[in-house]
Amino acid sequence: MNKLFRSRRDKKISGLCGGLAQWLGFDATILRLIAVIAAFCSFGMIVALYLIASLVVPEEPTGYYDFEDSYYSKY
C-alpha cells in the first residue's frame, strides 16, 4: 500500500502535488494544472486547502524509495 507524502524529488512549491500525483498514479503536471484551474474557479478555497494539506501531509523521508513505483518494477 502506498503512503501519501509530500515529494522531495518532484516539488515546485511544497511537493504536495508531486506526492499526490505519485500516490494516485497521475502525471504531476496534469495534477498541477487541475489545481491551478480549480484555484481560479473556487475563489481561493483550493489555495486554503492546499496550505492546510501542506501542513498536515508529512514530507517524504530521506532515502525513502517506493519499489511499487520504481522503473524496475515495470519489467
N, CA, C and O atoms as a Tinker XYZ file with bonds, in Angstrom:
   300  protein
     1  N      0.840000   -1.180000    0.000000    73     2
     2  CA     0.000000    0.000000    0.000000    64     1     3
     3  C      0.884000    1.241000    0.000000    63     2     4     5
     4  O      1.814000    1.355000    0.798000    81     3
     5  N      0.585000    2.158000   -0.895000    73     3     6
     6  CA     1.354000    3.397000   -0.984000    64     5     7
     7  C      0.968000    4.344000    0.143000    63     6     8     9
     8  O     -0.188000    4.396000    0.564000    81     7
     9  N      1.941000    5.079000    0.614000    73     7    10
    10  CA     1.692000    6.101000    1.625000    64     9    11
    11  C      1.775000    7.465000    0.950000    63    10    12    13
    12  O      2.549000    7.665000    0.014000    81    11
    13  N      0.974000    8.386000    1.438000    73    11    14
    14  CA     0.957000    9.735000    0.892000    64    13    15
    15  C      2.001000   10.581000    1.595000    63    14    16    17
    16  O      1.946000   10.765000    2.811000    81    15
    17  N      2.952000   11.096000    0.829000    73    15    18
    18  CA     3.988000   12.004000    1.315000    64    17    19
    19  C      4.077000   13.189000    0.373000    63    18    20    21
    20  O      3.712000   13.095000   -0.799000    81    19
    21  N      4.567000   14.306000    0.894000    73    19    22
    22  CA     4.955000   15.408000    0.021000    64    21    23
    23  C      6.282000   15.016000   -0.622000    63    22    24    25
    24  O      7.206000   14.589000    0.071000    81    23
    25  N      6.378000   15.154000   -1.911000    73    23    26
    26  CA     7.543000   14.689000   -2.648000    64    25    27
    27  C      8.755000   15.588000   -2.427000    63    26    28    29
    28  O      8.631000   16.811000   -2.369000    81    27
    29  N      9.920000   14.974000   -2.305000    73    27    30
    30  CA    11.180000   15.720000   -2.263000    64    29    31
    31  C     11.766000   15.861000   -3.664000    63    30    32    33
    32  O     12.477000   16.823000   -3.956000    81    31
    33  N     11.460000   14.892000   -4.531000    73    31    34
    34  CA    12.052000   14.872000   -5.874000    64    33    35
    35  C     11.250000   15.676000   -6.881000    63    34    36    37
    36  O     11.828000   16.300000   -7.771000    81    35
    37  N      9.928000   15.675000   -6.758000    73    35    38
    38  CA     9.058000   16.335000   -7.730000    64    37    39
    39  C      8.291000   17.440000   -7.032000    63    38    40    41
    40  O      7.090000   17.321000   -6.787000    81    39
    41  N      8.998000   18.522000   -6.714000    73    39    42
    42  CA     8.353000   19.592000   -5.970000    64    41    43
    43  C      8.566000   20.927000   -6.664000    63    42    44    45
    44  O      9.642000   21.212000   -7.190000    81    43
    45  N      7.521000   21.735000   -6.655000    73    43    46
    46  CA     7.578000   23.107000   -7.167000    64    45    47
    47  C      7.408000   24.093000   -6.020000    63    46    48    49
    48  O      8.196000   25.029000   -5.888000    81    47
    49  N      6.397000   23.896000   -5.195000    73    47    50
    50  CA     6.174000   24.776000   -4.043000    64    49    51
    51  C      6.445000   24.002000   -2.758000    63    50    52    53
    52  O      7.441000   24.245000   -2.077000    81    51
    53  N      5.554000   23.072000   -2.432000    73    51    54
    54  CA     5.749000   22.300000   -1.200000    64    53    55
    55  C      5.911000   20.807000   -1.460000    63    54    56    57
    56  O      6.225000   20.055000   -0.537000    81    55
    57  N      5.705000   20.366000   -2.692000    73    55    58
    58  CA     5.811000   18.953000   -3.025000    64    57    59
    59  C      4.505000   18.201000   -2.879000    63    58    60    61
    60  O      4.467000   16.986000   -3.075000    81    59
    61  N      3.432000   18.903000   -2.537000    73    59    62
    62  CA     2.145000   18.248000   -2.321000    64    61    63
    63  C      1.585000   17.666000   -3.616000    63    62    64    65
    64  O      1.157000   16.512000   -3.633000    81    63
    65  N      1.581000   18.429000   -4.681000    73    63    66
    66  CA     1.052000   17.922000   -5.957000    64    65    67
    67  C      1.909000   16.777000   -6.492000    63    66    68    69
    68  O      1.378000   15.817000   -7.050000    81    67
    69  N      3.217000   16.867000   -6.328000    73    67    70
    70  CA     4.096000   15.785000   -6.769000    64    69    71
    71  C      3.850000   14.509000   -5.994000    63    70    72    73
    72  O      3.806000   13.426000   -6.579000    81    71
    73  N      3.688000   14.619000   -4.690000    73    71    74
    74  CA     3.407000   13.452000   -3.863000    64    73    75
    75  C      2.026000   12.884000   -4.109000    63    74    76    77
    76  O      1.842000   11.667000   -4.137000    81    75
    77  N      1.052000   13.766000   -4.287000    73    75    78
    78  CA    -0.307000   13.322000   -4.557000    64    77    79
    79  C     -0.393000   12.642000   -5.923000    63    78    80    81
    80  O     -1.098000   11.645000   -6.079000    81    79
    81  N      0.317000   13.174000   -6.901000    73    79    82
    82  CA     0.330000   12.555000   -8.226000    64    81    83
    83  C      0.979000   11.182000   -8.183000    63    82    84    85
    84  O      0.508000   10.257000   -8.845000    81    83
    85  N      2.035000   11.034000   -7.428000    73    83    86
    86  CA     2.690000    9.736000   -7.293000    64    85    87
    87  C      1.758000    8.751000   -6.586000    63    86    88    89
    88  O      1.684000    7.584000   -6.972000    81    87
    89  N      1.056000    9.204000   -5.567000    73    87    90
    90  CA     0.143000    8.366000   -4.811000    64    89    91
    91  C     -1.037000    7.902000   -5.669000    63    90    92    93
    92  O     -1.475000    6.756000   -5.567000    81    91
    93  N     -1.556000    8.823000   -6.531000    73    91    94
    94  CA    -2.698000    8.494000   -7.383000    64    93    95
    95  C     -2.299000    7.818000   -8.690000    63    94    96    97
    96  O     -3.142000    7.221000   -9.360000    81    95
    97  N     -1.024000    7.908000   -9.058000    73    95    98
    98  CA    -0.565000    7.327000  -10.313000    64    97    99
    99  C     -0.794000    8.238000  -11.508000    63    98   100   101
   100  O     -0.905000    7.760000  -12.636000    81    99
   101  N     -0.867000    9.552000  -11.276000    73    99   102
   102  CA    -1.061000   10.536000  -12.333000    64   101   103
   103  C      0.257000   11.197000  -12.679000    63   102   104   105
   104  O      1.260000   11.012000  -11.990000    81   103
   105  N      0.242000   11.967000  -13.751000    73   103   106
   106  CA     1.366000   12.832000  -14.070000    64   105   107
   107  C      1.234000   14.093000  -13.213000    63   106   108   109
   108  O      0.147000   14.663000  -13.112000    81   107
   109  N      2.312000   14.520000  -12.609000    73   107   110
   110  CA     2.273000   15.670000  -11.696000    64   109   111
   111  C      1.897000   16.960000  -12.416000    63   110   112   113
   112  O      1.241000   17.821000  -11.830000    81   111
   113  N      2.299000   17.108000  -13.667000    73   111   114
   114  CA     1.979000   18.322000  -14.417000    64   113   115
   115  C      0.477000   18.457000  -14.623000    63   114   116   117
   116  O     -0.069000   19.553000  -14.503000    81   115
   117  N     -0.187000   17.366000  -14.928000    73   115   118
   118  CA    -1.639000   17.405000  -15.114000    64   117   119
   119  C     -2.326000   17.759000  -13.801000    63   118   120   121
   120  O     -3.266000   18.554000  -13.787000    81   119
   121  N     -1.873000   17.187000  -12.721000    73   119   122
   122  CA    -2.459000   17.488000  -11.415000    64   121   123
   123  C     -2.235000   18.949000  -11.025000    63   122   124   125
   124  O     -3.116000   19.578000  -10.440000    81   123
   125  N     -1.075000   19.481000  -11.344000    73   123   126
   126  CA    -0.808000   20.902000  -11.059000    64   125   127
   127  C     -1.710000   21.817000  -11.880000    63   126   128   129
   128  O     -2.208000   22.819000  -11.368000    81   127
   129  N     -1.923000   21.478000  -13.154000    73   127   130
   130  CA    -2.826000   22.272000  -13.992000    64   129   131
   131  C     -4.256000   22.231000  -13.458000    63   130   132   133
   132  O     -4.945000   23.251000  -13.443000    81   131
   133  N     -4.694000   21.068000  -13.025000    73   131   134
   134  CA    -6.031000   20.943000  -12.430000    64   133   135
   135  C     -6.126000   21.781000  -11.161000    63   134   136   137
   136  O     -7.152000   22.414000  -10.914000    81   135
   137  N     -5.076000   21.793000  -10.361000    73   135   138
   138  CA    -5.078000   22.576000   -9.117000    64   137   139
   139  C     -5.127000   24.074000   -9.401000    63   138   140   141
   140  O     -5.818000   24.812000   -8.698000    81   139
   141  N     -4.405000   24.530000  -10.417000    73   139   142
   142  CA    -4.416000   25.962000  -10.754000    64   141   143
   143  C     -5.782000   26.377000  -11.285000    63   142   144   145
   144  O     -6.307000   27.422000  -10.899000    81   143
   145  N     -6.356000   25.573000  -12.158000    73   143   146
   146  CA    -7.688000   25.887000  -12.694000    64   145   147
   147  C     -8.722000   25.872000  -11.572000    63   146   148   149
   148  O     -9.588000   26.745000  -11.516000    81   147
   149  N     -8.638000   24.894000  -10.687000    73   147   150
   150  CA    -9.575000   24.819000   -9.557000    64   149   151
   151  C     -9.394000   25.996000   -8.606000    63   150   152   153
   152  O    -10.366000   26.466000   -8.015000    81   151
   153  N     -8.164000   26.475000   -8.450000    73   151   154
   154  CA    -7.922000   27.627000   -7.573000    64   153   155
   155  C     -8.621000   28.876000   -8.100000    63   154   156   157
   156  O     -9.160000   29.664000   -7.324000    81   155
   157  N     -8.610000   29.055000   -9.416000    73   155   158
   158  CA    -9.292000   30.215000  -10.003000    64   157   159
   159  C    -10.809000   30.058000   -9.940000    63   158   160   161
   160  O    -11.523000   31.043000   -9.748000    81   159
   161  N    -11.302000   28.853000  -10.098000    73   159   162
   162  CA   -12.745000   28.623000  -10.108000    64   161   163
   163  C    -13.362000   28.564000   -8.721000    63   162   164   165
   164  O    -14.571000   28.745000   -8.580000    81   163
   165  N    -12.562000   28.316000   -7.698000    73   163   166
   166  CA   -13.115000   28.146000   -6.351000    64   165   167
   167  C    -12.955000   29.380000   -5.470000    63   166   168   169
   168  O    -13.224000   29.321000   -4.270000    81   167
   169  N    -12.523000   30.492000   -6.048000    73   167   170
   170  CA   -12.359000   31.740000   -5.320000    64   169   171
   171  C    -11.428000   31.601000   -4.116000    63   170   172   173
   172  O    -11.671000   32.200000   -3.069000    81   171
   173  N    -10.366000   30.814000   -4.266000    73   171   174
   174  CA    -9.352000   30.708000   -3.232000    64   173   175
   175  C     -9.522000   29.567000   -2.248000    63   174   176   177
   176  O     -8.650000   29.355000   -1.406000    81   175
   177  N    -10.612000   28.829000   -2.327000    73   175   178
   178  CA   -10.818000   27.716000   -1.397000    64   177   179
   179  C     -9.771000   26.630000   -1.593000    63   178   180   181
   180  O     -9.319000   26.035000   -0.615000    81   179
   181  N     -9.378000   26.359000   -2.825000    73   179   182
   182  CA    -8.355000   25.346000   -3.106000    64   181   183
   183  C     -7.004000   25.793000   -2.541000    63   182   184   185
   184  O     -6.225000   24.965000   -2.067000    81   183
   185  N     -6.730000   27.078000   -2.588000    73   183   186
   186  CA    -5.469000   27.583000   -2.044000    64   185   187
   187  C     -5.422000   27.333000   -0.537000    63   186   188   189
   188  O     -4.390000   26.924000   -0.004000    81   187
   189  N     -6.532000   27.577000    0.143000    73   187   190
   190  CA    -6.595000   27.323000    1.588000    64   189   191
   191  C     -6.441000   25.834000    1.886000    63   190   192   193
   192  O     -5.723000   25.464000    2.814000    81   191
   193  N     -7.102000   24.981000    1.116000    73   191   194
   194  CA    -6.968000   23.533000    1.303000    64   193   195
   195  C     -5.550000   23.060000    1.010000    63   194   196   197
   196  O     -5.035000   22.172000    1.689000    81   195
   197  N     -4.920000   23.653000    0.000000    73   195   198
   198  CA    -3.537000   23.308000   -0.337000    64   197   199
   199  C     -2.595000   23.643000    0.827000    63   198   200   201
   200  O     -1.726000   22.845000    1.180000    81   199
   201  N     -2.774000   24.816000    1.409000    73   199   202
   202  CA    -1.931000   25.222000    2.534000    64   201   203
   203  C     -2.142000   24.322000    3.749000    63   202   204   205
   204  O     -1.179000   23.954000    4.422000    81   203
   205  N     -3.384000   23.969000    4.031000    73   203   206
   206  CA    -3.668000   23.078000    5.161000    64   205   207
   207  C     -3.088000   21.696000    4.909000    63   206   208   209
   208  O     -2.487000   21.100000    5.803000    81   207
   209  N     -3.266000   21.179000    3.691000    73   207   210
   210  CA    -2.737000   19.848000    3.359000    64   209   211
   211  C     -1.213000   19.844000    3.391000    63   210   212   213
   212  O     -0.610000   18.836000    3.760000    81   211
   213  N     -0.583000   20.944000    3.014000    73   211   214
   214  CA     0.877000   21.033000    3.066000    64   213   215
   215  C      1.395000   20.958000    4.495000    63   214   216   217
   216  O      2.504000   20.480000    4.733000    81   215
   217  N      0.601000   21.426000    5.435000    73   215   218
   218  CA     0.986000   21.343000    6.837000    64   217   219
   219  C      0.712000   19.965000    7.435000    63   218   220   221
   220  O      1.436000   19.519000    8.325000    81   219
   221  N     -0.327000   19.290000    6.952000    73   219   222
   222  CA    -0.751000   18.019000    7.522000    64   221   223
   223  C      0.007000   16.825000    6.929000    63   222   224   225
   224  O      0.405000   15.921000    7.664000    81   223
   225  N      0.206000   16.817000    5.616000    73   223   226
   226  CA     0.844000   15.677000    4.949000    64   225   227
   227  C      2.347000   15.722000    5.224000    63   226   228   229
   228  O      2.983000   16.748000    4.984000    81   227
   229  N      2.921000   14.630000    5.723000    73   227   230
   230  CA     4.351000   14.636000    6.040000    64   229   231
   231  C      5.219000   14.616000    4.786000    63   230   232   233
   232  O      4.799000   14.151000    3.726000    81   231
   233  N      6.433000   15.129000    4.930000    73   231   234
   234  CA     7.379000   15.124000    3.820000    64   233   235
   235  C      7.985000   13.733000    3.674000    63   234   236   237
   236  O      8.165000   13.001000    4.647000    81   235
   237  N      8.288000   13.401000    2.442000    73   235   238
   238  CA     8.885000   12.101000    2.151000    64   237   239
   239  C     10.175000   11.930000    2.944000    63   238   240   241
   240  O     11.036000   12.809000    2.906000    81   239
   241  N     10.326000   10.814000    3.664000    73   239   242
   242  CA    11.545000   10.621000    4.446000    64   241   243
   243  C     12.787000   10.554000    3.558000    63   242   244   245
   244  O     12.709000   10.119000    2.409000    81   243
   245  N     13.902000   10.974000    4.079000    73   243   246
   246  CA    15.154000   10.905000    3.341000    64   245   247
   247  C     15.502000    9.449000    3.095000    63   246   248   249
   248  O     15.482000    8.632000    4.016000    81   247
   249  N     15.821000    9.129000    1.853000    73   247   250
   250  CA    16.168000    7.765000    1.495000    64   249   251
   251  C     14.976000    6.877000    1.235000    63   250   252   253
   252  O     15.153000    5.688000    0.969000    81   251
   253  N     13.746000    7.414000    1.302000    73   251   254
   254  CA    12.543000    6.623000    1.038000    64   253   255
   255  C     12.488000    6.293000   -0.437000    63   254   256   257
   256  O     12.690000    7.165000   -1.283000    81   255
   257  N     12.215000    5.040000   -0.748000    73   255   258
   258  CA    12.114000    4.621000   -2.131000    64   257   259
   259  C     10.923000    3.689000   -2.259000    63   258   260   261
   260  O     10.878000    2.648000   -1.603000    81   259
   261  N      9.973000    4.043000   -3.084000    73   259   262
   262  CA     8.781000    3.248000   -3.290000    64   261   263
   263  C      9.040000    2.250000   -4.410000    63   262   264   265
   264  O      9.099000    2.628000   -5.580000    81   263
   265  N      9.194000    0.984000   -4.057000    73   263   266
   266  CA     9.517000   -0.036000   -5.055000    64   265   267
   267  C      8.362000   -0.301000   -6.004000    63   266   268   269
   268  O      8.592000   -0.759000   -7.123000    81   267
   269  N      7.134000   -0.032000   -5.601000    73   267   270
   270  CA     5.999000   -0.238000   -6.488000    64   269   271
   271  C      5.989000    0.761000   -7.626000    63   270   272   273
   272  O      5.432000    0.479000   -8.687000    81   271
   273  N      6.595000    1.925000   -7.430000    73   271   274
   274  CA     6.606000    2.962000   -8.446000    64   273   275
   275  C      7.949000    3.026000   -9.174000    63   274   276   277
   276  O      8.178000    3.936000   -9.970000    81   275
   277  N      8.812000    2.090000   -8.913000    73   275   278
   278  CA    10.149000    2.159000   -9.487000    64   277   279
   279  C     10.159000    1.738000  -10.947000    63   278   280   281
   280  O      9.231000    1.096000  -11.439000    81   279
   281  N     11.210000    2.110000  -11.610000    73   279   282
   282  CA    11.405000    1.773000  -13.014000    64   281   283
   283  C     11.511000    0.259000  -13.180000    63   282   284   285
   284  O     10.989000   -0.300000  -14.145000    81   283
   285  N     12.176000   -0.395000  -12.255000    73   283   286
   286  CA    12.440000   -1.815000  -12.379000    64   285   287
   287  C     11.224000   -2.691000  -12.086000    63   286   288   289
   288  O     11.199000   -3.856000  -12.484000    81   287
   289  N     10.220000   -2.155000  -11.400000    73   287   290
   290  CA     9.049000   -2.971000  -11.109000    64   289   291
   291  C      8.163000   -3.155000  -12.339000    63   290   292   293
   292  O      7.265000   -3.997000  -12.334000    81   291
   293  N      8.412000   -2.366000  -13.403000    73   291   294
   294  CA     7.616000   -2.462000  -14.612000    64   293   295
   295  C      8.118000   -3.579000  -15.531000    63   294   296   297
   296  O      7.444000   -3.934000  -16.497000    81   295
   297  N      9.285000   -4.128000  -15.238000    73   295   298
   298  CA     9.859000   -5.149000  -16.119000    64   297   299
   299  C     10.074000   -6.441000  -15.413000    63   298   300
   300  O     10.551000   -7.402000  -16.017000    81   299
